[in-house]
Amino acid sequence: MNNEENESGFISHLTELRKRLIYSFMFLLIFFIGCYFFAEYIYGFLVDPYAQAVKNDGTDRRLIFTALQETFLTYLKVSFFTAFFVTCPFILIQVWKFIAPGLYKHEKSAIIPYLILTPVLFLIGGMLVYYLIMPLAIKFFLSFESSGISTNLPIQLEAKVNEYLSLIMKLIFAFGISFQLPVILSLLARVGVVNSQFLKKRRKYVVVIIFATAALLTPPDPITQIGLAIPLLILYELSIFSVKFIENKRLENSDA
């Protein structure tokens, strides 16, 4: 009888998981279709850092495409990117509804802040790319243009639609995911994998790892690499305080 109950509970969990996955997929699909109708406006929003960076340089700038299907596929990618960005909070809610029934009250109160903090940190990372990193990186790359006096032919950027938008979307995802560092370290601290002393002692190794990760996730230029590495270092230091706070809270609860 006990085995039958366990099997029945396992099947009900699978059914619930399937339902949550279907809800998430349907929500994502609906937003994807809706975003496609506004893909040109979303494209205009994403390309604005480039437009603002080159607005007053006295050159007639444009974005080009070199394949018939390039713009269409780019609009599809932009639509999916936007739909996923918007539906992330909804997906997190579905995850919460799936795991919440099996948690105690104190466990629920411990997880809810992370569910709120995750999309907020992702948004901050994306905003950092859009408003600071991309404009600086564009100006840096444009500084290598040449009028042709010393090279016989001018060197001028004619950015491709697909390549530019792939770059900015990649950077937004890279920064957004990297900004989850405090959430990950705090969760690891709650389950006892790391503690504040462990993080402090390995700070010098983490600095190397962060700069190596920044080099892998970003284009080979100092602007984006340093632009990702420095916020991650700051977030790592904040994570140490967060982990220390969790340890102090745990001590208070054990003494009570």
C-alpha positions in Angstrom: 0.0 0.0 0.0 2.9 2.3 0.9 4.5 1.7 -2.5 1.2 2.4 -4.3 0.9 5.7 -2.4 4.4 6.7 -3.3 3.8 5.8 -7.0 0.6 7.8 -7.0 2.3 10.8 -5.4 5.1 10.6 -8.0 2.6 10.5 -10.9 0.7 13.4 -9.5 4.0 15.4 -9.2 4.7 14.6 -12.9 1.2 15.7 -13.9 1.6 18.9 -12.0 5.0 19.5 -13.6 3.6 18.8 -17.0 0.8 21.3 -16.4 3.2 24.0 -15.3 5.5 23.4 -18.3 2.5 23.7 -20.6 1.4 26.9 -19.0 4.9 28.4 -19.4 5.2 27.3 -23.0 1.8 28.6 -23.9 2.5 31.9 -22.2 5.9 32.2 -24.0 4.3 31.3 -27.4 1.5 33.9 -27.0 4.0 36.6 -26.2 6.3 35.5 -29.0 3.5 35.9 -31.5 2.6 39.3 -30.0 6.2 40.4 -30.0 6.6 39.5 -33.7 4.0 42.1 -34.7 6.0 44.7 -32.8 9.4 43.3 -33.9 10.3 46.4 -35.9 9.7 48.7 -32.8 11.7 46.3 -30.6 14.5 46.3 -33.2 14.4 50.1 -33.1 14.7 50.0 -29.3 17.7 47.6 -29.4 19.5 49.5 -32.1 19.1 52.9 -30.4 22.5 52.7 -28.5 24.2 52.4 -31.9 22.1 55.2 -33.4 22.8 57.5 -30.5 26.5 56.7 -30.5 26.9 57.6 -34.2 24.3 60.4 -34.4 26.7 63.4 -34.5 29.7 61.9 -36.2 29.0 63.5 -39.6 28.7 60.1 -41.4 25.6 58.7 -43.1 25.3 55.5 -41.0 23.1 52.4 -41.8 22.7 48.8 -40.8 22.9 46.3 -43.7 21.8 42.7 -44.4 23.6 40.5 -46.9 21.1 37.5 -47.1 17.5 37.6 -48.2 16.3 35.9 -45.1 18.6 37.7 -42.6 16.2 40.4 -41.5 13.3 38.0 -41.2 15.3 35.6 -39.0 16.6 38.5 -37.0 13.0 39.6 -36.3 12.2 36.1 -35.1 15.2 36.1 -32.8 14.3 39.6 -31.4 10.7 38.4 -30.8 11.8 35.3 -29.0 14.3 37.2 -27.0 11.7 39.8 -25.9 9.1 37.1 -25.2 11.5 35.1 -23.0 12.6 38.3 -21.2 9.0 39.2 -20.4 7.8 35.7 -19.5 10.7 34.9 -17.1 8.7 36.2 -14.0 5.7 34.1 -15.1 7.9 31.0 -15.5 9.4 31.7 -12.0 5.9 31.9 -10.6 5.1 28.5 -12.2 8.2 27.0 -10.6 7.1 28.5 -7.3 3.6 27.0 -7.6 5.2 23.6 -8.3 7.6 23.5 -5.4 5.6 25.6 -2.8 3.2 22.8 -1.6 6.2 20.7 -0.5 7.9 23.4 1.5 7.5 24.4 5.1 6.4 27.9 6.0 10.0 29.0 6.9 11.3 27.6 3.7 8.7 29.5 1.7 9.6 32.7 3.4 13.3 32.0 2.6 12.8 31.3 -1.1 10.4 34.1 -2.0 13.1 36.9 -1.8 15.2 35.0 -4.4 12.3 34.6 -6.8 11.9 38.4 -6.6 15.6 39.2 -6.7 16.4 37.0 -9.7 14.4 39.0 -12.4 15.4 42.3 -10.8 19.2 41.4 -11.0 18.7 40.2 -14.6 17.0 43.5 -15.5 19.8 45.5 -13.8 22.4 43.6 -15.9 20.5 44.2 -19.1 20.1 47.9 -18.3 23.8 48.2 -17.6 24.5 46.8 -21.1 22.0 48.9 -22.9 22.7 52.3 -21.2 26.4 52.1 -20.5 28.4 49.2 -21.9 27.1 49.2 -25.5 27.5 53.0 -26.1 31.1 52.9 -24.8 31.9 49.7 -26.7 30.5 51.2 -30.0 32.6 54.3 -29.6 35.7 52.2 -28.9 35.2 50.1 -32.0 34.4 53.1 -34.2 37.7 54.7 -33.1 39.5 52.2 -35.4 37.8 53.7 -38.5 40.2 55.4 -41.0 39.6 58.2 -43.5 42.0 56.6 -45.9 44.8 59.1 -45.7 47.3 56.5 -44.4 45.6 53.3 -45.8 44.8 54.5 -49.4 41.2 53.3 -48.8 38.8 54.5 -46.0 37.9 51.9 -43.3 34.3 52.4 -42.3 31.9 50.3 -40.3 28.8 49.0 -42.1 27.3 46.9 -39.3 25.1 43.9 -40.2 21.6 43.8 -38.7 22.0 40.2 -37.5 25.5 40.6 -36.1 24.7 43.8 -34.2 21.5 42.5 -32.6 23.1 39.1 -31.8 25.8 41.0 -30.0 23.6 43.1 -27.9 21.2 40.2 -27.1 24.2 38.0 -26.2 25.6 40.7 -23.9 22.2 41.3 -22.2 21.9 37.5 -21.5 25.6 37.3 -20.3 25.2 40.2 -17.9 21.8 39.2 -16.7 22.9 35.6 -15.9 26.2 36.7 -14.4 24.3 39.1 -12.1 22.7 36.1 -10.5 25.9 35.5 -8.6 24.6 36.8 -5.2 21.5 34.6 -5.5 23.6 31.5 -6.3 26.1 32.1 -3.5 23.3 32.9 -1.0 21.4 29.6 -1.9 24.7 27.7 -1.6 25.2 29.2 1.9 21.7 28.2 3.0 22.4 24.6 2.1 25.8 24.7 3.8 28.0 24.4 0.8 29.8 27.7 1.3 30.3 30.2 4.1 31.5 33.7 4.5 35.0 32.7 5.6 35.3 30.3 2.6 34.4 33.2 0.2 36.8 35.6 1.8 39.8 33.2 1.7 39.2 32.4 -2.0 38.7 36.1 -3.1 42.0 36.2 -5.1 41.0 33.1 -7.0 37.6 34.4 -7.7 39.1 37.7 -9.1 41.0 35.6 -11.7 37.9 33.5 -12.5 35.7 36.5 -12.9 38.0 38.2 -15.4 38.4 34.9 -17.3 34.7 34.5 -17.4 34.2 38.1 -18.6 36.7 37.5 -21.4 34.8 34.4 -22.5 31.3 35.9 -22.3 32.1 39.2 -24.0 33.7 40.4 -27.3 37.6 40.8 -27.2 37.6 44.4 -26.1 38.5 45.9 -22.8 35.3 48.0 -22.4 32.8 45.1 -22.2 35.2 42.8 -20.3 36.0 45.3 -17.6 32.3 46.4 -17.7 31.3 42.9 -16.7 34.1 42.1 -14.4 33.9 45.1 -12.1 30.1 44.7 -11.3 30.7 41.0 -10.7 33.5 41.8 -8.2 31.2 44.2 -6.5 28.4 41.6 -6.4 30.8 39.1 -5.0 31.7 41.4 -2.1 28.0 42.0 -1.6 27.4 38.2 -1.6 29.9 37.8 1.3 27.8 40.2 3.4 24.7 38.4 2.3 26.1 35.0 3.3 27.3 36.5 6.6 23.8 37.8 7.3 22.4 34.3 6.6 24.9 32.8 9.1 24.0 35.3 11.8 20.3 34.7 11.2 20.9 31.0 11.6 22.8 31.5 14.8 20.0 33.6 16.3 17.5 30.9 15.4 19.6 28.2 17.0 20.1 30.2 20.2 16.4 31.0 20.5 
